[in-house]
């Protein structure tokens, strides 16, 4: 499977992944993340149910506050 992850082409052995599987595979451990799949915001409670498929555009953004 090939997807665009944060504007970079990525290839995975699997034919599909859930959001949580992708986060684990790519070792995203930051506590505050915003995730969009094909421009659609995905709520955290849907990370196990949302499936990423070949050709999808995924954005994983770290939220950082400061002053």
Residue frames as qw, qx, qy, qz and C-alpha x, y, z in Angstrom:
[[0.000, 0.891, 0.455, 0.000, 0.00, 0.00, 0.00],
 [0.403, 0.148, 0.000, 0.903, 1.24, 3.49, -0.85],
 [0.142, -0.884, -0.442, 0.061, -0.01, 6.62, 0.90],
 [0.259, 0.619, -0.148, 0.726, 1.03, 10.22, 1.28],
 [0.610, -0.626, -0.403, 0.271, 2.00, 10.83, 4.92],
 [0.276, -0.826, 0.000, 0.492, 2.74, 14.46, 5.76],
 [0.448, 0.835, -0.172, -0.270, 3.42, 15.15, 2.05],
 [0.041, -0.544, 0.822, 0.162, 5.88, 12.24, 1.73],
 [0.814, 0.122, -0.434, -0.365, 5.23, 9.00, -0.10],
 [0.388, -0.397, 0.777, -0.297, 5.25, 6.00, 2.24],
 [0.678, 0.118, -0.639, -0.343, 4.94, 2.30, 1.42],
 [0.541, -0.324, 0.629, -0.454, 3.55, -0.35, 3.77],
 [0.024, 0.097, -0.982, -0.162, 3.32, -4.14, 3.48],
 [0.267, 0.413, 0.771, -0.405, -0.31, -4.10, 4.65],
 [0.123, 0.440, 0.637, 0.621, -3.17, -3.38, 2.24],
 [0.274, -0.765, -0.213, -0.543, -4.88, -1.18, 4.86],
 [0.395, -0.025, -0.602, 0.693, -4.16, 0.24, 8.33],
 [0.271, -0.854, -0.444, -0.010, -6.22, 1.87, 11.04],
 [0.044, 0.898, -0.185, 0.396, -5.07, 5.23, 12.36],
 [0.651, -0.667, 0.348, -0.104, -3.79, 3.59, 15.57],
 [0.922, 0.043, 0.260, 0.284, -1.88, 0.96, 13.58],
 [0.517, 0.717, 0.000, 0.467, -0.27, 3.70, 11.48],
 [0.245, -0.882, 0.250, -0.315, 0.71, 5.69, 14.59],
 [0.819, -0.441, 0.363, 0.052, 2.29, 2.60, 16.11],
 [0.858, 0.328, 0.207, 0.338, 4.04, 1.60, 12.86],
 [0.405, 0.715, -0.044, 0.569, 5.56, 5.08, 12.41],
 [0.567, -0.246, -0.476, 0.625, 6.22, 5.51, 16.15],
 [0.114, -0.569, -0.069, -0.812, 4.12, 8.65, 16.63],
 [0.493, -0.361, -0.709, 0.353, 3.97, 8.90, 20.42],
 [0.020, 0.163, -0.158, 0.974, 3.29, 12.61, 20.92],
 [0.087, 0.366, 0.791, -0.482, 0.29, 13.14, 23.21],
 [0.335, 0.675, 0.287, -0.591, -1.49, 15.86, 21.25],
 [0.255, -0.044, 0.726, 0.637, -2.03, 14.95, 17.59],
 [0.563, 0.514, 0.155, -0.628, -4.40, 16.15, 14.92],
 [0.362, -0.060, 0.848, 0.382, -5.00, 13.65, 12.13],
 [0.568, 0.520, 0.016, -0.638, -6.63, 14.22, 8.77],
 [0.488, 0.046, 0.814, 0.311, -7.31, 11.59, 6.13],
 [0.247, 0.449, 0.619, 0.596, -8.02, 13.01, 2.68],
 [0.026, -0.383, -0.037, -0.923, -8.66, 16.40, 4.28],
 [0.631, -0.554, -0.345, -0.420, -11.20, 15.06, 6.81],
 [0.153, -0.545, 0.607, -0.558, -10.45, 15.57, 10.51],
 [0.706, -0.153, -0.689, -0.061, -10.50, 12.28, 12.43],
 [0.527, -0.686, 0.204, -0.459, -11.58, 12.31, 16.08],
 [0.031, -0.495, 0.835, -0.239, -9.40, 10.40, 18.55],
 [0.645, -0.017, 0.639, -0.419, -12.25, 8.04, 19.47],
 [0.833, 0.480, 0.072, -0.265, -12.36, 6.95, 15.80],
 [0.053, 0.710, -0.682, -0.169, -8.67, 6.03, 15.45],
 [0.420, -0.134, 0.897, -0.021, -9.42, 2.28, 15.77],
 [0.587, 0.508, 0.599, -0.195, -12.30, 2.43, 13.27],
 [0.392, 0.843, -0.137, -0.343, -10.83, 4.68, 10.58],
 [0.843, 0.016, 0.428, 0.324, -9.08, 2.64, 7.88],
 [0.073, 0.757, -0.383, -0.525, -6.35, 4.11, 5.69],
 [0.855, 0.324, 0.400, 0.057, -6.27, 2.66, 2.19],
 [0.603, 0.041, 0.401, 0.688, -3.94, 2.76, -0.79],
 [0.242, 0.527, 0.362, 0.730, -3.65, 6.26, -2.23],
 [0.329, -0.863, -0.384, 0.019, -4.96, 8.09, 0.85],
 [0.274, 0.595, -0.222, 0.722, -3.48, 11.43, 1.90],
 [0.657, -0.605, -0.418, 0.166, -2.76, 11.43, 5.64],
 [0.154, 0.680, -0.273, 0.663, -1.62, 14.38, 7.73],
 [0.698, -0.507, -0.430, 0.267, -0.38, 13.89, 11.30],
 [0.137, 0.720, -0.134, 0.667, 0.22, 17.21, 13.05],
 [0.521, -0.274, -0.583, 0.560, 1.72, 17.67, 16.53],
 [0.187, -0.880, -0.221, -0.376, -0.01, 20.34, 18.58],
 [0.586, -0.103, -0.362, 0.717, 2.44, 22.37, 20.61],
 [0.159, -0.938, -0.263, -0.160, 1.50, 25.29, 22.82],
 [0.615, -0.101, -0.166, 0.764, 3.80, 27.98, 23.99],
 [0.052, -0.947, -0.299, 0.108, 4.12, 31.60, 24.59]]
